[in-house]
Amino acid sequence: IAGTSGHDKTGIADNRLVITTAGTAQALAASTVAKRVFVSPLDANVSALVVVGGSTVVAAAGTRRGIPVYKGNVLALDIDNLADVFVDVLTNSDGVSFLYET
């Protein structure tokens, strides 16, 4: 539920990920314990969307795998590690901003 958080959260952190080469999925971070992550495309992105998923995520329209997230929207995921969340983009140097709870 948006705007709610359990008492098991002990901290909050944020970062950004820029994908140098479109079509190359990258993990949000190296092994980093997290309980929930919120992912949003960067405002400066050329493309209107990024795609978030597992290690097999693909942004290309004909073979897309994962969840497309459009500019101005946020995807929230309950997770245990940022290394499990991957991002792919349609345009070189597009990326995401993310916030996570620990």
Backbone as JSON, one array per atom type, in Angstrom:
{
  "sequence": "IAGTSGHDKTGIADNRLVITTAGTAQALAASTVAKRVFVSPLDANVSALVVVGGSTVVAAAGTRRGIPVYKGNVLALDIDNLADVFVDVLTNSDGVSFLYET",
  "N": [[0.86, -1.17, 0.0], [0.66, 2.13, -0.9], [2.46, 4.68, 0.73], [2.6, 3.48, 3.2], [4.5, 1.75, 5.65], [6.14, -1.0, 7.07], [7.13, -1.75, 10.47], [9.48, -3.06, 10.41], [11.4, -1.91, 8.86], [14.5, -0.33, 8.76], [16.05, 1.66, 7.67], [16.73, 4.01, 4.98], [17.71, 4.52, 1.63], [19.18, 5.86, -1.38], [19.81, 5.98, -4.95], [21.15, 6.07, -8.3], [21.04, 4.64, -11.58], [22.69, 4.45, -14.56], [22.43, 3.21, -17.75], [24.87, 2.36, -19.86], [25.0, 1.08, -22.39], [22.33, 0.45, -24.37], [20.08, -2.34, -24.33], [21.57, -3.97, -22.79], [21.14, -5.5, -19.96], [21.31, -4.43, -16.59], [22.06, -4.9, -13.14], [20.52, -3.24, -10.35], [22.33, -2.73, -8.32], [25.38, -3.96, -6.79], [25.48, -6.81, -4.6], [23.23, -5.91, -2.25], [21.5, -5.61, 0.61], [18.04, -5.23, 0.89], [14.65, -4.29, 1.58], [12.48, -3.26, 0.25], [12.07, -1.69, -2.9], [11.87, 1.25, -4.88], [11.46, 2.24, -8.14], [12.17, 4.5, -10.75], [12.08, 5.99, -14.0], [14.73, 8.13, -15.17], [14.34, 11.66, -15.41], [15.74, 12.9, -17.44], [15.97, 11.03, -19.44], [16.04, 9.91, -22.84], [14.28, 8.09, -24.07], [10.84, 7.15, -23.47], [10.42, 5.18, -21.61], [11.65, 2.67, -19.29], [12.65, -0.72, -18.68], [11.99, -3.06, -16.2], [13.06, -5.93, -14.46], [13.98, -9.37, -14.0], [17.18, -11.02, -14.39], [16.97, -11.59, -17.06], [15.7, -9.52, -18.36], [14.43, -7.51, -21.04], [14.34, -4.65, -23.03], [13.68, -4.04, -25.68], [11.06, -3.66, -28.04], [9.98, -5.81, -29.65], [10.81, -8.13, -28.39], [10.34, -7.82, -25.72], [10.74, -8.27, -22.24], [9.78, -8.28, -18.9], [8.74, -5.49, -16.81], [7.47, -2.6, -18.18], [8.25, 0.74, -17.31], [7.09, 3.91, -17.29], [8.13, 7.34, -17.83], [7.62, 9.49, -15.08], [6.25, 7.66, -13.61], [6.32, 5.17, -10.99], [7.73, 2.12, -9.97], [7.15, -0.23, -7.47], [8.73, -2.69, -5.56], [8.78, -5.52, -3.48], [11.56, -6.9, -2.14], [14.65, -8.75, -1.53], [17.22, -8.18, -2.11], [19.1, -5.82, -3.91], [20.59, -6.66, -6.04], [19.11, -8.48, -7.39], [17.35, -7.18, -9.02], [16.93, -6.02, -12.22], [17.61, -3.72, -14.93], [16.75, -2.59, -18.17], [17.18, -0.56, -21.1], [16.0, 1.5, -23.85], [17.55, 3.37, -25.14], [20.91, 4.4, -25.35], [22.61, 5.43, -22.41], [20.31, 6.11, -20.96], [18.43, 5.76, -17.9], [17.66, 4.94, -14.43], [16.3, 6.22, -11.36], [16.47, 5.3, -8.0], [15.04, 4.33, -4.85], [15.48, 2.78, -1.76], [14.41, 0.66, 0.94], [15.75, -0.49, 3.99]],
  "CA": [[0.0, 0.0, 0.0], [1.45, 3.35, -0.99], [2.46, 5.53, 1.9], [2.71, 2.74, 4.44], [5.75, 1.02, 5.81], [6.15, -1.79, 8.28], [8.09, -1.35, 11.47], [10.71, -3.82, 10.23], [12.33, -1.11, 8.06], [15.41, 0.38, 9.66], [16.75, 2.75, 7.01], [16.36, 4.34, 3.62], [18.85, 4.99, 0.84], [18.8, 6.11, -2.77], [20.91, 6.0, -5.91], [20.71, 6.07, -9.69], [21.76, 3.72, -12.45], [22.65, 4.83, -15.97], [22.82, 2.08, -18.59], [25.71, 2.9, -20.94], [24.65, 0.47, -23.68], [20.96, -0.07, -24.43], [20.04, -3.75, -24.66], [22.43, -4.68, -21.83], [20.52, -5.42, -18.64], [22.22, -4.25, -15.47], [21.47, -4.94, -11.81], [20.51, -1.94, -9.69], [23.55, -2.58, -7.5], [25.99, -5.21, -6.34], [24.73, -7.37, -3.49], [22.84, -4.91, -1.28], [20.28, -6.04, 1.28], [16.95, -4.25, 0.86], [13.34, -4.9, 1.8], [11.58, -2.74, -0.78], [12.72, -0.72, -3.78], [11.02, 2.06, -5.73], [12.25, 2.52, -9.33], [11.54, 5.44, -11.66], [12.98, 6.46, -15.06], [15.3, 9.47, -15.01], [13.67, 12.7, -16.2], [16.58, 13.25, -18.59], [15.98, 9.95, -20.42], [15.55, 10.18, -24.19], [13.11, 7.23, -24.26], [9.74, 7.36, -22.52], [10.3, 4.09, -20.65], [12.69, 1.7, -18.97], [12.01, -2.0, -18.37], [12.53, -3.61, -14.97], [12.76, -7.35, -14.31], [15.08, -10.2, -13.53], [18.41, -10.95, -15.19], [16.65, -11.78, -18.48], [14.89, -8.39, -18.82], [14.74, -6.97, -22.37], [13.51, -3.48, -23.29], [13.28, -3.97, -27.09], [9.62, -3.9, -28.17], [9.63, -7.1, -30.23], [11.19, -9.24, -27.51], [10.29, -7.25, -24.36], [10.52, -9.1, -21.04], [9.84, -7.42, -17.72], [7.67, -4.51, -16.64], [7.84, -1.25, -18.61], [7.93, 1.82, -16.39], [7.13, 5.13, -18.07], [8.5, 8.56, -17.12], [6.59, 10.0, -14.2], [5.68, 6.56, -12.84], [7.22, 4.48, -10.06], [7.46, 0.7, -9.72], [7.57, -0.65, -6.14], [8.94, -4.13, -5.46], [9.28, -6.1, -2.24], [12.71, -7.71, -2.54], [15.61, -8.95, -0.44], [18.56, -7.75, -2.53], [19.08, -5.0, -5.12], [21.27, -7.39, -7.12], [18.1, -9.3, -8.08], [16.5, -6.3, -9.84], [17.68, -5.59, -13.4], [17.0, -2.69, -15.76], [17.21, -2.42, -19.55], [16.68, 0.69, -21.69], [15.95, 1.53, -25.31], [18.49, 4.38, -25.63], [22.15, 4.49, -24.58], [22.74, 6.42, -21.34], [19.09, 6.28, -20.17], [18.57, 5.05, -16.64], [16.64, 5.02, -13.39], [16.58, 6.64, -10.02], [15.78, 4.36, -7.12], [15.07, 4.5, -3.42], [15.22, 1.47, -1.15], [14.3, 0.55, 2.38], [16.56, -1.59, 4.55]],
  "C": [[0.9, 1.23, 0.0], [1.34, 4.14, 0.29], [2.52, 4.8, 3.22], [4.02, 1.99, 4.48], [5.69, 0.25, 7.11], [7.22, -1.32, 9.24], [9.4, -2.11, 11.35], [11.73, -3.07, 9.38], [13.21, -0.3, 9.0], [16.15, 1.54, 9.0], [16.23, 2.96, 5.6], [17.59, 4.88, 2.9], [18.38, 5.18, -0.6], [20.04, 6.12, -3.65], [20.31, 6.13, -7.3], [21.57, 5.11, -10.47], [21.58, 4.21, -13.88], [23.2, 3.65, -16.77], [23.59, 2.64, -19.79], [25.28, 2.39, -22.3], [23.25, -0.13, -23.61], [21.0, -1.53, -24.87], [20.92, -4.6, -23.76], [21.84, -4.5, -20.44], [21.58, -5.29, -17.55], [21.44, -4.31, -14.16], [21.5, -3.54, -11.2], [21.79, -1.69, -8.91], [24.16, -3.96, -7.28], [25.18, -5.68, -5.13], [24.5, -6.33, -2.39], [21.5, -5.33, -0.68], [19.26, -4.9, 1.27], [15.64, -4.99, 1.08], [12.32, -4.46, 0.77], [12.37, -1.72, -1.6], [11.65, -0.04, -4.62], [11.88, 2.53, -6.9], [11.48, 3.45, -10.25], [12.53, 5.86, -12.74], [13.5, 7.86, -14.75], [14.55, 10.46, -15.89], [14.44, 13.03, -17.47], [16.61, 12.17, -19.68], [15.45, 10.43, -21.77], [14.27, 9.38, -24.44], [12.08, 7.48, -23.17], [9.68, 6.3, -21.44], [11.61, 3.38, -20.41], [11.94, 0.4, -18.68], [12.75, -2.62, -17.2], [12.12, -5.08, -14.87], [13.91, -8.1, -13.69], [16.25, -10.1, -14.49], [18.16, -11.12, -16.68], [15.81, -10.64, -19.06], [15.38, -7.88, -20.18], [13.79, -5.8, -22.63], [12.98, -3.43, -24.72], [11.84, -4.43, -27.28], [9.27, -5.3, -28.67], [9.91, -8.29, -29.34], [11.11, -8.85, -26.03], [9.96, -8.31, -23.32], [10.68, -8.19, -19.84], [8.69, -6.43, -17.72], [8.14, -3.15, -17.16], [7.38, -0.22, -17.59], [8.14, 3.12, -17.17], [7.54, 6.32, -17.2], [7.32, 9.06, -16.29], [5.92, 8.93, -13.35], [6.75, 5.91, -11.98], [6.77, 3.03, -9.94], [8.0, 0.36, -8.33], [7.64, -2.17, -6.11], [9.39, -4.51, -4.06], [10.36, -7.09, -2.64], [13.57, -8.01, -1.32], [17.01, -8.48, -0.82], [18.45, -6.96, -3.84], [19.73, -5.71, -6.31], [20.31, -8.27, -7.91], [17.24, -8.5, -9.04], [17.35, -5.73, -10.98], [16.88, -4.57, -14.19], [17.6, -2.76, -17.16], [16.53, -1.18, -20.11], [16.7, 0.58, -23.21], [17.02, 2.44, -25.92], [19.73, 4.41, -24.74], [22.1, 5.66, -23.59], [21.42, 6.81, -20.68], [19.26, 5.49, -18.88], [17.42, 5.26, -15.7], [17.21, 5.67, -12.14], [15.87, 5.66, -9.12], [16.02, 4.69, -5.65], [14.78, 3.14, -2.82], [15.22, 1.55, 0.36], [15.11, -0.66, 2.85], [15.98, -2.03, 5.88]]
}
